[in-house]
Amino acid sequence: MKKDLLSIDDLTSDEIYLILDTSEAMREIGQREIKKVPTLRGKTVVNLFYEPSTRTRTSFEIAEKRLSADTLNIAVANSSVQKGETLVDTAMNIEAMQPDMIVLRHASSGAGHLLSRICKSRIINAGDGMHEHPTQALLDAFTIREHKQRIEGLKVTIVGDLLHSRVLRSNVRLLTKLGAEVWVSGPPTLVPTGIERFGVRVSANIDEAVADADVIMMLRIQQERMHGAFIPSLREYFTTFGMTTTRVARAKPDVIIMHPGPMNRGVEIASDVADGPYSVILEQVANGVAVRMAVLYLLAGGAEVD
Amino acid sequence: MAVVMDADRIGRSLARIAHEILERNHVVEELALIGIRRRGVPLAKRLAQAIHDINHVEVPTGALDITLYRDDLMRTAIAAQPVIRRTEIPFSIDDKRILLVDDVLYTGRTIRAALDALIEFGRPKAIQLIVLVDRGHRELPIKADYVGKNLPTSLTQSVQVHLSEIDGRDEVEILES
């Protein structure tokens, strides 16, 4: 493993499988009466969050505590000041207190790479702007593998706001690396240009995209990142791209429906799909803790010197 | 390289240990075998079978991975982390007499870690230690209750246990390094 986990590109497929296998062992700890092992005793992990987050921050914090690390949460309200300098200053100050790892969530793409260059601490990217959210893709892969016993050869359809989604970018990198057939679908205004170069099939027709899919992954309409008219209205969006039971029926009979959360019910996903029998949305959340424990454990060891 | 135990010898040692277990523990229903990953696990299963062959009682078996409890994790800045395997103890260890099984007893640090790990699953009535080979050189005050073979070694040697379930053959050998 490299020093930091900033992008799925930092991982070989062997390392991805190592993380998934380690996550299996970590999940067992969460089923014990005493959900704690002494592994990271004496290590300090700083959770530095420049963007609001419930799931990811809580998930990381539980994972850190189950491994007995000392954790510290810094929630920095998002501001429009020159982010580069502020982030560097904050990081230098945190670094001066000698933490072992920094878990960073930031609204700017590449924020983790910036910290990586100036910090000796290991950096885990917990979401940087529209770039990547590697631990989300890893927990998605873990959930898929649990249900399908494999990833290679599966048809995975990702639907929604592709443009603003770091979850999409991490998932596309990971799933194509492991040999899945990835389809993406969304309104043309929300499809990033050149996405085909990542080796995915693009279709503006959701019915075609979900046909015979093994996995459907819904993405949130990110209204907070939309500074322009990307879609006519939320209701129209739901009609054209919302996941309904009718659309689910076009996929494979054992399809699983995923969503990284937070969900906009009635916008990208109908409530009866979100709460329905195909939904593994809450399993994703549960698996997140085990996967993050695996990442923390594996990164805490030695790193390749590069 | 010298073979110090062959398949026959390993089989007879395990059979003898099974008898010793029953000799020392009168309430068989209280017993449970927990193997330390990796090679303690098949040994625990074989002992359960040996006990069953003697008195037709099923002793439950489990598997313990002690990696997360090791005292030498993260002491080097270069090595990659050891692979973690699943811990599977599908029964309560409370008030049980736990028979902890490992292949080689050496410094005692693995057993120290195993004791720490086990205590988090409950409060057993007693823990007894079974090893196939005791090669000496203890660094902690730990002693096995049942030993397949005492094997005096030097620190430059290493003891390799091969079991058919994992390695395709039953053999214990000493390697000079």
Interface residues (C-beta under 8 A of the other chain):
Chain A: M1 L18 D21 T22 E24 A25 M26 E28 I29 R32 E33 I34 K36 V37 P38 T39 K43 L67 A294 Y297 L298 A300 G301 G302 A303 V305
Chain B: D65 L68 Y69 L73 M74 T76 A77 I78 A79 A80 Q81 V83 I84 R85 R86 T87 E88 D116 A117 E120 F121 G122
